[in-house]
Amino acid sequence: MLDFDELVKRYIAAWNEADPAARADAVARLWTEDGRYTDPLAEASGHEGIAAVIAQAHGLFPDHVFRALPGVDSHHRVARFGWELVPDGGSEPVAVGFDVAEAADDGRISAVYGFLDKAPALG
């Protein structure tokens, strides 16, 4: 049985990793080689593509961190969980959403589909 609570913890940590080399390593350990990430603002596949999407989020929101919201709902190899993006140190979230993750047989993430409940205006 997969420990989705731990998987989500590692997923959020990868999104919060500021060092590019450490982030690339976290993505490689967390995702399958052909893993996919899709949300309303981005679509990527493979370790490099996923790490690039995370780097883009760091560029758009410096000094912000992702936090998992309580409660991971899962069955079989699929989980959904909420998250928020907040200024480092707390305060009101600038983005809130939930992701649906699918795990491969080896326990790594094969796909994530993200949904935004609250998003900042970009542009």
N, CA, C and O atoms as a Tinker XYZ file with bonds, in Angstrom:
   492  protein
     1  N      0.852000   -1.190000    0.000000    73     2
     2  CA     0.000000    0.000000    0.000000    64     1     3
     3  C      0.890000    1.243000    0.000000    63     2     4     5
     4  O      1.837000    1.336000    0.781000    81     3
     5  N      0.588000    2.169000   -0.854000    73     3     6
     6  CA     1.354000    3.404000   -0.943000    64     5     7
     7  C      1.047000    4.332000    0.227000    63     6     8     9
     8  O     -0.095000    4.431000    0.675000    81     7
     9  N      2.068000    4.999000    0.706000    73     7    10
    10  CA     1.906000    6.003000    1.750000    64     9    11
    11  C      1.785000    7.360000    1.057000    63    10    12    13
    12  O      2.777000    8.062000    0.863000    81    11
    13  N      0.563000    7.714000    0.689000    73    11    14
    14  CA     0.356000    8.961000   -0.038000    64    13    15
    15  C      0.632000   10.189000    0.819000    63    14    16    17
    16  O      0.991000   11.235000    0.278000    81    15
    17  N      0.477000   10.098000    2.126000    73    15    18
    18  CA     0.823000   11.230000    2.979000    64    17    19
    19  C      2.305000   11.578000    2.811000    63    18    20    21
    20  O      2.668000   12.747000    2.685000    81    19
    21  N      3.148000   10.551000    2.811000    73    19    22
    22  CA     4.591000   10.760000    2.621000    64    21    23
    23  C      4.894000   11.241000    1.204000    63    22    24    25
    24  O      5.750000   12.105000    1.017000    81    23
    25  N      4.208000   10.696000    0.216000    73    23    26
    26  CA     4.420000   11.115000   -1.170000    64    25    27
    27  C      4.067000   12.587000   -1.351000    63    26    28    29
    28  O      4.798000   13.319000   -2.019000    81    27
    29  N      2.961000   13.026000   -0.769000    73    27    30
    30  CA     2.560000   14.429000   -0.859000    64    29    31
    31  C      3.574000   15.318000   -0.142000    63    30    32    33
    32  O      3.898000   16.404000   -0.623000    81    31
    33  N      4.069000   14.868000    0.992000    73    31    34
    34  CA     5.096000   15.626000    1.724000    64    33    35
    35  C      6.326000   15.837000    0.842000    63    34    36    37
    36  O      6.858000   16.945000    0.782000    81    35
    37  N      6.777000   14.797000    0.166000    73    35    38
    38  CA     7.935000   14.900000   -0.725000    64    37    39
    39  C      7.624000   15.761000   -1.952000    63    38    40    41
    40  O      8.487000   16.497000   -2.431000    81    39
    41  N      6.415000   15.670000   -2.451000    73    39    42
    42  CA     5.971000   16.469000   -3.598000    64    41    43
    43  C      6.030000   17.967000   -3.258000    63    42    44    45
    44  O      6.581000   18.758000   -4.023000    81    43
    45  N      5.471000   18.342000   -2.130000    73    43    46
    46  CA     5.487000   19.747000   -1.704000    64    45    47
    47  C      6.923000   20.197000   -1.458000    63    46    48    49
    48  O      7.284000   21.321000   -1.808000    81    47
    49  N      7.743000   19.340000   -0.865000    73    47    50
    50  CA     9.152000   19.686000   -0.645000    64    49    51
    51  C      9.866000   19.951000   -1.968000    63    50    52    53
    52  O     10.691000   20.861000   -2.051000    81    51
    53  N      9.562000   19.173000   -2.996000    73    51    54
    54  CA    10.177000   19.406000   -4.314000    64    53    55
    55  C      9.762000   20.765000   -4.865000    63    54    56    57
    56  O     10.586000   21.476000   -5.440000    81    55
    57  N      8.510000   21.128000   -4.697000    73    55    58
    58  CA     8.049000   22.443000   -5.172000    64    57    59
    59  C      8.686000   23.573000   -4.375000    63    58    60    61
    60  O      8.820000   24.683000   -4.891000    81    59
    61  N      9.075000   23.326000   -3.151000    73    59    62
    62  CA     9.690000   24.364000   -2.320000    64    61    63
    63  C     11.213000   24.402000   -2.416000    63    62    64    65
    64  O     11.839000   25.308000   -1.866000    81    63
    65  N     11.808000   23.451000   -3.094000    73    63    66
    66  CA    13.267000   23.390000   -3.180000    64    65    67
    67  C     13.796000   24.525000   -4.058000    63    66    68    69
    68  O     13.483000   24.596000   -5.247000    81    67
    69  N     14.594000   25.404000   -3.469000    73    67    70
    70  CA    15.111000   26.579000   -4.181000    64    69    71
    71  C     16.381000   26.279000   -4.979000    63    70    72    73
    72  O     16.634000   26.918000   -6.000000    81    71
    73  N     17.170000   25.326000   -4.527000    73    71    74
    74  CA    18.417000   25.008000   -5.212000    64    73    75
    75  C     18.121000   24.162000   -6.462000    63    74    76    77
    76  O     17.535000   23.086000   -6.346000    81    75
    77  N     18.518000   24.634000   -7.652000    73    75    78
    78  CA    18.188000   23.911000   -8.887000    64    77    79
    79  C     18.698000   22.466000   -8.923000    63    78    80    81
    80  O     17.979000   21.580000   -9.385000    81    79
    81  N     19.907000   22.214000   -8.452000    73    79    82
    82  CA    20.444000   20.849000   -8.476000    64    81    83
    83  C     19.684000   19.946000   -7.508000    63    82    84    85
    84  O     19.360000   18.808000   -7.848000    81    83
    85  N     19.402000   20.438000   -6.319000    73    83    86
    86  CA    18.643000   19.656000   -5.342000    64    85    87
    87  C     17.212000   19.429000   -5.825000    63    86    88    89
    88  O     16.639000   18.363000   -5.600000    81    87
    89  N     16.636000   20.431000   -6.488000    73    87    90
    90  CA    15.281000   20.299000   -7.041000    64    89    91
    91  C     15.274000   19.228000   -8.130000    63    90    92    93
    92  O     14.376000   18.386000   -8.157000    81    91
    93  N     16.256000   19.245000   -9.026000    73    91    94
    94  CA    16.335000   18.238000  -10.089000    64    93    95
    95  C     16.448000   16.841000   -9.499000    63    94    96    97
    96  O     15.828000   15.901000   -9.996000    81    95
    97  N     17.236000   16.704000   -8.444000    73    95    98
    98  CA    17.383000   15.415000   -7.771000    64    97    99
    99  C     16.067000   14.980000   -7.133000    63    98   100   101
   100  O     15.683000   13.815000   -7.234000    81    99
   101  N     15.377000   15.910000   -6.478000    73    99   102
   102  CA    14.092000   15.589000   -5.845000    64   101   103
   103  C     13.072000   15.150000   -6.887000    63   102   104   105
   104  O     12.337000   14.186000   -6.674000    81   103
   105  N     13.029000   15.852000   -8.010000    73   103   106
   106  CA    12.095000   15.487000   -9.084000    64   105   107
   107  C     12.431000   14.097000   -9.615000    63   106   108   109
   108  O     11.529000   13.286000   -9.826000    81   107
   109  N     13.691000   13.814000   -9.830000    73   107   110
   110  CA    14.100000   12.511000  -10.358000    64   109   111
   111  C     13.755000   11.371000   -9.397000    63   110   112   113
   112  O     13.392000   10.281000   -9.839000    81   111
   113  N     13.865000   11.611000   -8.100000    73   111   114
   114  CA    13.525000   10.579000   -7.124000    64   113   115
   115  C     12.019000   10.414000   -6.951000    63   114   116   117
   116  O     11.550000    9.336000   -6.587000    81   115
   117  N     11.266000   11.469000   -7.209000    73   115   118
   118  CA     9.828000   11.492000   -6.961000    64   117   119
   119  C      8.995000   11.051000   -8.159000    63   118   120   121
   120  O      7.949000   10.425000   -7.988000    81   119
   121  N      9.448000   11.371000   -9.367000    73   119   122
   122  CA     8.670000   11.153000  -10.582000    64   121   123
   123  C      9.266000   10.045000  -11.440000    63   122   124   125
   124  O     10.473000    9.806000  -11.406000    81   123
   125  N      8.421000    9.375000  -12.204000    73   123   126
   126  CA     8.902000    8.454000  -13.224000    64   125   127
   127  C      9.557000    9.273000  -14.339000    63   126   128   129
   128  O      9.301000   10.470000  -14.469000    81   127
   129  N     10.398000    8.625000  -15.135000    73   127   130
   130  CA    11.114000    9.320000  -16.200000    64   129   131
   131  C     10.164000    9.985000  -17.196000    63   130   132   133
   132  O     10.476000   11.047000  -17.735000    81   131
   133  N      9.012000    9.370000  -17.440000    73   131   134
   134  CA     8.043000    9.923000  -18.387000    64   133   135
   135  C      6.857000   10.571000  -17.677000    63   134   136   137
   136  O      5.778000   10.714000  -18.253000    81   135
   137  N      7.069000   10.961000  -16.419000    73   135   138
   138  CA     6.004000   11.581000  -15.633000    64   137   139
   139  C      5.456000   12.831000  -16.314000    63   138   140   141
   140  O      6.160000   13.513000  -17.060000    81   139
   141  N      4.179000   13.115000  -16.039000    73   139   142
   142  CA     3.504000   14.270000  -16.641000    64   141   143
   143  C      2.914000   15.168000  -15.555000    63   142   144   145
   144  O      2.447000   14.695000  -14.519000    81   143
   145  N      2.947000   16.470000  -15.819000    73   143   146
   146  CA     2.334000   17.460000  -14.937000    64   145   147
   147  C      1.476000   18.378000  -15.797000    63   146   148   149
   148  O      1.939000   18.903000  -16.809000    81   147
   149  N      0.217000   18.571000  -15.388000    73   147   150
   150  CA    -0.697000   19.433000  -16.132000    64   149   151
   151  C     -1.521000   20.246000  -15.149000    63   150   152   153
   152  O     -2.114000   19.695000  -14.222000    81   151
   153  N     -1.559000   21.563000  -15.352000    73   151   154
   154  CA    -2.485000   22.424000  -14.631000    64   153   155
   155  C     -2.970000   23.489000  -15.622000    63   154   156   157
   156  O     -2.538000   23.484000  -16.775000    81   155
   157  N     -3.852000   24.399000  -15.204000    73   155   158
   158  CA    -4.364000   25.381000  -16.167000    64   157   159
   159  C     -3.298000   26.300000  -16.765000    63   158   160   161
   160  O     -3.533000   26.913000  -17.807000    81   159
   161  N     -2.129000   26.405000  -16.124000    73   159   162
   162  CA    -1.106000   27.338000  -16.588000    64   161   163
   163  C      0.115000   26.661000  -17.185000    63   162   164   165
   164  O      0.953000   27.330000  -17.790000    81   163
   165  N      0.233000   25.344000  -17.029000    73   163   166
   166  CA     1.461000   24.673000  -17.465000    64   165   167
   167  C      1.181000   23.224000  -17.826000    63   166   168   169
   168  O      0.239000   22.600000  -17.339000    81   167
   169  N      2.036000   22.720000  -18.698000    73   167   170
   170  CA     2.005000   21.309000  -19.054000    64   169   171
   171  C      3.447000   20.886000  -19.304000    63   170   172   173
   172  O      4.170000   21.541000  -20.054000    81   171
   173  N      3.858000   19.797000  -18.680000    73   171   174
   174  CA     5.241000   19.356000  -18.807000    64   173   175
   175  C      5.307000   17.843000  -18.690000    63   174   176   177
   176  O      4.421000   17.196000  -18.132000    81   175
   177  N      6.391000   17.302000  -19.237000    73   175   178
   178  CA     6.637000   15.878000  -19.073000    64   177   179
   179  C      8.132000   15.653000  -18.909000    63   178   180   181
   180  O      8.948000   16.455000  -19.360000    81   179
   181  N      8.474000   14.557000  -18.260000    73   179   182
   182  CA     9.864000   14.224000  -18.002000    64   181   183
   183  C     10.444000   15.044000  -16.871000    63   182   184   185
   184  O      9.903000   16.082000  -16.492000    81   183
   185  N     11.551000   14.562000  -16.341000    73   183   186
   186  CA    12.175000   15.222000  -15.189000    64   185   187
   187  C     12.554000   16.671000  -15.485000    63   186   188   189
   188  O     12.270000   17.558000  -14.680000    81   187
   189  N     13.186000   16.919000  -16.619000    73   187   190
   190  CA    13.607000   18.293000  -16.937000    64   189   191
   191  C     12.419000   19.224000  -17.104000    63   190   192   193
   192  O     12.446000   20.360000  -16.630000    81   191
   193  N     11.387000   18.756000  -17.767000    73   191   194
   194  CA    10.204000   19.594000  -17.982000    64   193   195
   195  C      9.499000   19.933000  -16.682000    63   194   196   197
   196  O      9.082000   21.072000  -16.476000    81   195
   197  N      9.366000   18.949000  -15.807000    73   195   198
   198  CA     8.699000   19.181000  -14.521000    64   197   199
   199  C      9.542000   20.112000  -13.650000    63   198   200   201
   200  O      9.003000   21.022000  -13.021000    81   199
   201  N     10.851000   19.896000  -13.608000    73   199   202
   202  CA    11.728000   20.786000  -12.835000    64   201   203
   203  C     11.660000   22.209000  -13.379000    63   202   204   205
   204  O     11.747000   23.164000  -12.608000    81   203
   205  N     11.507000   22.367000  -14.693000    73   203   206
   206  CA    11.406000   23.703000  -15.295000    64   205   207
   207  C     10.113000   24.399000  -14.875000    63   206   208   209
   208  O     10.118000   25.607000  -14.638000    81   207
   209  N      9.015000   23.666000  -14.779000    73   207   210
   210  CA     7.749000   24.257000  -14.325000    64   209   211
   211  C      7.884000   24.736000  -12.878000    63   210   212   213
   212  O      7.404000   25.814000  -12.529000    81   211
   213  N      8.530000   23.940000  -12.050000    73   211   214
   214  CA     8.741000   24.336000  -10.657000    64   213   215
   215  C      9.641000   25.567000  -10.588000    63   214   216   217
   216  O      9.383000   26.485000   -9.811000    81   215
   217  N     10.694000   25.584000  -11.400000    73   215   218
   218  CA    11.581000   26.758000  -11.441000    64   217   219
   219  C     10.813000   28.002000  -11.873000    63   218   220   221
   220  O     11.047000   29.090000  -11.346000    81   219
   221  N      9.910000   27.851000  -12.818000    73   219   222
   222  CA     9.100000   28.981000  -13.273000    64   221   223
   223  C      8.245000   29.522000  -12.119000    63   222   224   225
   224  O      8.100000   30.736000  -11.968000    81   223
   225  N      7.683000   28.627000  -11.313000    73   223   226
   226  CA     6.886000   29.064000  -10.162000    64   225   227
   227  C      7.755000   29.849000   -9.187000    63   226   228   229
   228  O      7.309000   30.849000   -8.626000    81   227
   229  N      9.002000   29.399000   -8.980000    73   227   230
   230  CA     9.923000   30.133000   -8.101000    64   229   231
   231  C     10.206000   31.525000   -8.668000    63   230   232   233
   232  O     10.300000   32.494000   -7.915000    81   231
   233  N     10.341000   31.627000   -9.977000    73   231   234
   234  CA    10.590000   32.926000  -10.596000    64   233   235
   235  C      9.404000   33.870000  -10.489000    63   234   236   237
   236  O      9.575000   35.074000  -10.296000    81   235
   237  N      8.205000   33.325000  -10.614000    73   235   238
   238  CA     7.000000   34.152000  -10.538000    64   237   239
   239  C      6.660000   34.553000   -9.105000    63   238   240   241
   240  O      6.096000   35.621000   -8.868000    81   239
   241  N      7.007000   33.692000   -8.156000    73   239   242
   242  CA     6.630000   33.913000   -6.757000    64   241   243
   243  C      7.824000   33.753000   -5.826000    63   242   244   245
   244  O      7.854000   32.842000   -4.998000    81   243
   245  N      8.814000   34.642000   -5.964000    73   243   246
   246  CA     9.959000   34.545000   -5.051000    64   245   247
   247  C      9.497000   34.782000   -3.611000    63   246   248   249
   248  O      8.546000   35.523000   -3.363000    81   247
   249  N     10.172000   34.154000   -2.695000    73   247   250
   250  CA     9.864000   34.305000   -1.270000    64   249   251
   251  C      8.468000   33.816000   -0.910000    63   250   252   253
   252  O      7.844000   34.327000    0.021000    81   251
   253  N      7.979000   32.821000   -1.653000    73   251   254
   254  CA     6.713000   32.152000   -1.354000    64   253   255
   255  C      6.990000   30.669000   -1.179000    63   254   256   257
   256  O      7.973000   30.147000   -1.705000    81   255
   257  N      6.117000   29.988000   -0.436000    73   255   258
   258  CA     6.244000   28.552000   -0.231000    64   257   259
   259  C      4.886000   27.877000   -0.413000    63   258   260   261
   260  O      3.833000   28.463000   -0.161000    81   259
   261  N      4.953000   26.643000   -0.855000    73   259   262
   262  CA     3.754000   25.822000   -0.950000    64   261   263
   263  C      3.551000   25.097000    0.370000    63   262   264   265
   264  O      4.510000   24.645000    0.995000    81   263
   265  N      2.294000   24.989000    0.789000    73   263   266
   266  CA     1.935000   24.221000    1.974000    64   265   267
   267  C      0.821000   23.260000    1.600000    63   266   268   269
   268  O     -0.144000   23.637000    0.936000    81   267
   269  N      0.964000   22.021000    2.031000    73   267   270
   270  CA    -0.115000   21.050000    1.841000    64   269   271
   271  C     -1.227000   21.362000    2.831000    63   270   272   273
   272  O     -0.970000   21.683000    3.992000    81   271
   273  N     -2.441000   21.265000    2.370000    73   271   274
   274  CA    -3.587000   21.410000    3.266000    64   273   275
   275  C     -3.876000   20.047000    3.894000    63   274   276   277
   276  O     -3.538000   19.016000    3.312000    81   275
   277  N     -4.489000   20.031000    5.063000    73   275   278
   278  CA    -4.748000   18.752000    5.739000    64   277   279
   279  C     -5.661000   17.846000    4.912000    63   278   280   281
   280  O     -6.570000   18.307000    4.221000    81   279
   281  N     -5.393000   16.564000    5.003000    73   279   282
   282  CA    -6.284000   15.574000    4.407000    64   281   283
   283  C     -5.898000   15.149000    3.004000    63   282   284   285
   284  O     -6.190000   15.851000    2.036000    81   283
   285  N     -5.252000   14.019000    2.893000    73   283   286
   286  CA    -4.966000   13.413000    1.603000    64   285   287
   287  C     -5.998000   12.312000    1.398000    63   286   288   289
   288  O     -6.111000   11.405000    2.222000    81   287
   289  N     -6.746000   12.384000    0.310000    73   287   290
   290  CA    -7.769000   11.400000   -0.014000    64   289   291
   291  C     -7.201000   10.493000   -1.097000    63   290   292   293
   292  O     -6.788000   10.976000   -2.151000    81   291
   293  N     -7.173000    9.178000   -0.851000    73   291   294
   294  CA    -6.564000    8.292000   -1.833000    64   293   295
   295  C     -7.285000    6.954000   -1.923000    63   294   296   297
   296  O     -7.954000    6.514000   -0.988000    81   295
   297  N     -7.126000    6.335000   -3.063000    73   295   298
   298  CA    -7.530000    4.950000   -3.266000    64   297   299
   299  C     -6.709000    4.395000   -4.419000    63   298   300   301
   300  O     -6.276000    5.133000   -5.304000    81   299
   301  N     -6.509000    3.124000   -4.396000    73   299   302
   302  CA    -5.674000    2.444000   -5.383000    64   301   303
   303  C     -4.339000    3.172000   -5.510000    63   302   304   305
   304  O     -3.594000    3.253000   -4.534000    81   303
   305  N     -4.027000    3.693000   -6.671000    73   303   306
   306  CA    -2.761000    4.416000   -6.870000    64   305   307
   307  C     -3.010000    5.890000   -7.175000    63   306   308   309
   308  O     -2.189000    6.534000   -7.829000    81   307
   309  N     -4.145000    6.432000   -6.704000    73   307   310
   310  CA    -4.521000    7.810000   -7.006000    64   309   311
   311  C     -4.818000    8.548000   -5.705000    63   310   312   313
   312  O     -5.443000    8.007000   -4.793000    81   311
   313  N     -4.353000    9.801000   -5.639000    73   311   314
   314  CA    -4.617000   10.631000   -4.462000    64   313   315
   315  C     -4.980000   12.043000   -4.903000    63   314   316   317
   316  O     -4.547000   12.515000   -5.954000    81   315
   317  N     -5.777000   12.699000   -4.082000    73   315   318
   318  CA    -6.036000   14.129000   -4.282000    64   317   319
   319  C     -5.727000   14.827000   -2.968000    63   318   320   321
   320  O     -5.945000   14.296000   -1.879000    81   319
   321  N     -5.209000   16.044000   -3.118000    73   319   322
   322  CA    -4.801000   16.787000   -1.929000    64   321   323
   323  C     -4.813000   18.270000   -2.258000    63   322   324   325
   324  O     -4.585000   18.678000   -3.397000    81   323
   325  N     -5.083000   19.058000   -1.236000    73   323   326
   326  CA    -5.106000   20.503000   -1.396000    64   325   327
   327  C     -3.776000   21.121000   -1.025000    63   326   328   329
   328  O     -2.981000   20.531000   -0.294000    81   327
   329  N     -3.546000   22.314000   -1.536000    73   327   330
   330  CA    -2.319000   23.050000   -1.248000    64   329   331
   331  C     -2.611000   24.543000   -1.338000    63   330   332   333
   332  O     -3.635000   24.966000   -1.874000    81   331
   333  N     -1.688000   25.323000   -0.801000    73   331   334
   334  CA    -1.767000   26.777000   -0.928000    64   333   335
   335  C     -0.354000   27.321000   -1.088000    63   334   336   337
   336  O      0.619000   26.732000   -0.619000    81   335
   337  N     -0.274000   28.449000   -1.754000    73   335   338
   338  CA     0.987000   29.158000   -1.949000    64   337   339
   339  C      0.919000   30.432000   -1.126000    63   338   340   341
   340  O      0.054000   31.282000   -1.340000    81   339
   341  N      1.847000   30.554000   -0.176000    73   339   342
   342  CA     1.818000   31.679000    0.758000    64   341   343
   343  C      3.171000   32.383000    0.790000    63   342   344   345
   344  O      4.198000   31.773000    0.493000    81   343
   345  N      3.172000   33.663000    1.150000    73   343   346
   346  CA     4.464000   34.327000    1.367000    64   345   347
   347  C      5.225000   33.578000    2.457000    63   346   348   349
   348  O      4.631000   33.118000    3.432000    81   347
   349  N      6.535000   33.459000    2.289000    73   347   350
   350  CA     7.367000   32.785000    3.279000    64   349   351
   351  C      7.133000   33.445000    4.633000    63   350   352   353
   352  O      7.308000   34.655000    4.771000    81   351
   353  N      6.742000   32.666000    5.621000    73   351   354
   354  CA     6.453000   33.201000    6.936000    64   353   355
   355  C      4.966000   33.259000    7.235000    63   354   356   357
   356  O      4.576000   33.617000    8.347000    81   355
   357  N      4.124000   32.912000    6.260000    73   355   358
   358  CA     2.690000   32.854000    6.527000    64   357   359
   359  C      1.897000   33.877000    5.771000    63   358   360   361
   360  O      2.287000   34.313000    4.688000    81   359
   361  N      0.776000   34.259000    6.349000    73   359   362
   362  CA    -0.119000   35.258000    5.777000    64   361   363
   363  C     -1.125000   34.618000    4.826000    63   362   364   365
   364  O     -1.248000   33.395000    4.756000    81   363
   365  N     -1.837000   35.467000    4.099000    73   363   366
   366  CA    -2.881000   35.019000    3.171000    64   365   367
   367  C     -2.283000   34.316000    1.960000    63   366   368   369
   368  O     -1.285000   34.778000    1.406000    81   367
   369  N     -2.879000   33.210000    1.544000    73   367   370
   370  CA    -2.377000   32.540000    0.347000    64   369   371
   371  C     -2.655000   33.362000   -0.907000    63   370   372   373
   372  O     -3.699000   34.002000   -1.026000    81   371
   373  N     -1.709000   33.332000   -1.835000    73   371   374
   374  CA    -1.912000   33.998000   -3.129000    64   373   375
   375  C     -2.516000   33.035000   -4.134000    63   374   376   377
   376  O     -3.078000   33.456000   -5.145000    81   375
   377  N     -2.400000   31.733000   -3.857000    73   375   378
   378  CA    -2.995000   30.709000   -4.710000    64   377   379
   379  C     -3.430000   29.543000   -3.839000    63   378   380   381
   380  O     -2.791000   29.223000   -2.837000    81   379
   381  N     -4.523000   28.916000   -4.236000    73   379   382
   382  CA    -5.044000   27.744000   -3.544000    64   381   383
   383  C     -5.535000   26.780000   -4.619000    63   382   384   385
   384  O     -6.137000   27.195000   -5.609000    81   383
   385  N     -5.279000   25.517000   -4.418000    73   383   386
   386  CA    -5.756000   24.545000   -5.383000    64   385   387
   387  C     -5.702000   23.146000   -4.838000    63   386   388   389
   388  O     -5.443000   22.922000   -3.656000    81   387
   389  N     -5.954000   22.201000   -5.731000    73   387   390
   390  CA    -5.775000   20.803000   -5.360000    64   389   391
   391  C     -5.208000   20.066000   -6.560000    63   390   392   393
   392  O     -5.440000   20.429000   -7.714000    81   391
   393  N     -4.469000   19.035000   -6.253000    73   391   394
   394  CA    -3.851000   18.214000   -7.276000    64   393   395
   395  C     -4.353000   16.782000   -7.139000    63   394   396   397
   396  O     -4.678000   16.313000   -6.048000    81   395
   397  N     -4.404000   16.112000   -8.270000    73   395   398
   398  CA    -4.704000   14.688000   -8.314000    64   397   399
   399  C     -3.451000   14.012000   -8.848000    63   398   400   401
   400  O     -3.001000   14.314000   -9.953000    81   399
   401  N     -2.888000   13.101000   -8.066000    73   399   402
   402  CA    -1.642000   12.428000   -8.440000    64   401   403
   403  C     -1.890000   10.945000   -8.627000    63   402   404   405
   404  O     -2.640000   10.315000   -7.881000    81   403
   405  N     -1.233000   10.404000   -9.651000    73   403   406
   406  CA    -1.274000    8.971000   -9.894000    64   405   407
   407  C      0.125000    8.413000   -9.718000    63   406   408   409
   408  O      1.094000    8.970000  -10.233000    81   407
   409  N      0.227000    7.316000   -8.992000    73   407   410
   410  CA     1.517000    6.692000   -8.743000    64   409   411
   411  C      1.700000    5.476000   -9.641000    63   410   412   413
   412  O      0.751000    4.749000   -9.935000    81   411
   413  N      2.925000    5.277000  -10.063000    73   411   414
   414  CA     3.292000    4.095000  -10.837000    64   413   415
   415  C      3.474000    2.914000   -9.893000    63   414   416   417
   416  O      3.421000    3.067000   -8.673000    81   415
   417  N      3.686000    1.743000  -10.465000    73   415   418
   418  CA     3.876000    0.541000   -9.652000    64   417   419
   419  C      5.055000    0.661000   -8.704000    63   418   420   421
   420  O      5.048000    0.052000   -7.634000    81   419
   421  N      6.082000    1.444000   -9.082000    73   419   422
   422  CA     7.266000    1.583000   -8.222000    64   421   423
   423  C      7.085000    2.629000   -7.124000    63   422   424   425
   424  O      8.011000    2.875000   -6.351000    81   423
   425  N      5.902000    3.248000   -7.047000    73   423   426
   426  CA     5.610000    4.225000   -5.992000    64   425   427
   427  C      5.946000    5.657000   -6.354000    63   426   428   429
   428  O      5.638000    6.572000   -5.590000    81   427
   429  N      6.572000    5.874000   -7.500000    73   427   430
   430  CA     6.854000    7.240000   -7.930000    64   429   431
   431  C      5.632000    7.802000   -8.651000    63   430   432   433
   432  O      4.752000    7.054000   -9.076000    81   431
   433  N      5.588000    9.103000   -8.781000    73   431   434
   434  CA     4.466000    9.774000   -9.441000    64   433   435
   435  C      4.601000    9.611000  -10.948000    63   434   436   437
   436  O      5.668000    9.842000  -11.517000    81   435
   437  N      3.500000    9.207000  -11.589000    73   435   438
   438  CA     3.484000    9.118000  -13.046000    64   437   439
   439  C      2.724000   10.278000  -13.675000    63   438   440   441
   440  O      2.985000   10.631000  -14.825000    81   439
   441  N      1.788000   10.877000  -12.940000    73   439   442
   442  CA     1.026000   12.008000  -13.483000    64   441   443
   443  C      0.424000   12.820000  -12.350000    63   442   444   445
   444  O      0.028000   12.285000  -11.314000    81   443
   445  N      0.365000   14.133000  -12.575000    73   443   446
   446  CA    -0.328000   15.048000  -11.667000    64   445   447
   447  C     -1.197000   15.965000  -12.517000    63   446   448   449
   448  O     -0.763000   16.495000  -13.539000    81   447
   449  N     -2.436000   16.136000  -12.066000    73   447   450
   450  CA    -3.372000   17.062000  -12.696000    64   449   451
   451  C     -3.748000   18.086000  -11.643000    63   450   452   453
   452  O     -4.347000   17.743000  -10.624000    81   451
   453  N     -3.399000   19.345000  -11.884000    73   451   454
   454  CA    -3.630000   20.399000  -10.912000    64   453   455
   455  C     -4.841000   21.248000  -11.258000    63   454   456   457
   456  O     -5.142000   21.473000  -12.430000    81   455
   457  N     -5.523000   21.711000  -10.240000    73   455   458
   458  CA    -6.699000   22.568000  -10.379000    64   457   459
   459  C     -6.524000   23.771000   -9.460000    63   458   460   461
   460  O     -6.060000   23.634000   -8.328000    81   459
   461  N     -6.893000   24.943000   -9.948000    73   459   462
   462  CA    -6.736000   26.180000   -9.178000    64   461   463
   463  C     -8.083000   26.664000   -8.689000    63   462   464   465
   464  O     -9.000000   26.883000   -9.481000    81   463
   465  N     -8.204000   26.832000   -7.382000    73   463   466
   466  CA    -9.407000   27.408000   -6.783000    64   465   467
   467  C     -9.247000   28.930000   -6.611000    63   466   468   469
   468  O    -10.222000   29.681000   -6.657000    81   467
   469  N     -8.011000   29.353000   -6.415000    73   467   470
   470  CA    -7.680000   30.768000   -6.285000    64   469   471
   471  C     -6.334000   30.964000   -6.966000    63   470   472   473
   472  O     -5.368000   30.260000   -6.674000    81   471
   473  N     -6.284000   31.924000   -7.873000    73   471   474
   474  CA    -5.022000   32.171000   -8.571000    64   473   475
   475  C     -4.801000   33.674000   -8.676000    63   474   476   477
   476  O     -5.751000   34.438000   -8.847000    81   475
   477  N     -3.549000   34.092000   -8.573000    73   475   478
   478  CA    -3.245000   35.515000   -8.731000    64   477   479
   479  C     -3.330000   35.913000  -10.196000    63   478   480   481
   480  O     -3.192000   35.077000  -11.088000    81   479
   481  N     -3.555000   37.174000  -10.428000    73   479   482
   482  CA    -3.521000   37.686000  -11.795000    64   481   483
   483  C     -2.081000   37.744000  -12.249000    63   482   484   485
   484  O     -1.250000   38.368000  -11.589000    81   483
   485  N     -1.771000   37.112000  -13.351000    73   483   486
   486  CA    -0.424000   37.124000  -13.909000    64   485   487
   487  C     -0.450000   37.956000  -15.177000    63   486   488   489
   488  O     -1.347000   37.810000  -16.007000    81   487
   489  N      0.503000   38.798000  -15.317000    73   487   490
   490  CA     0.544000   39.509000  -16.579000    64   489   491
   491  C      0.876000   40.910000  -16.404000    63   490   492
   492  O      0.951000   41.654000  -17.382000    81   491
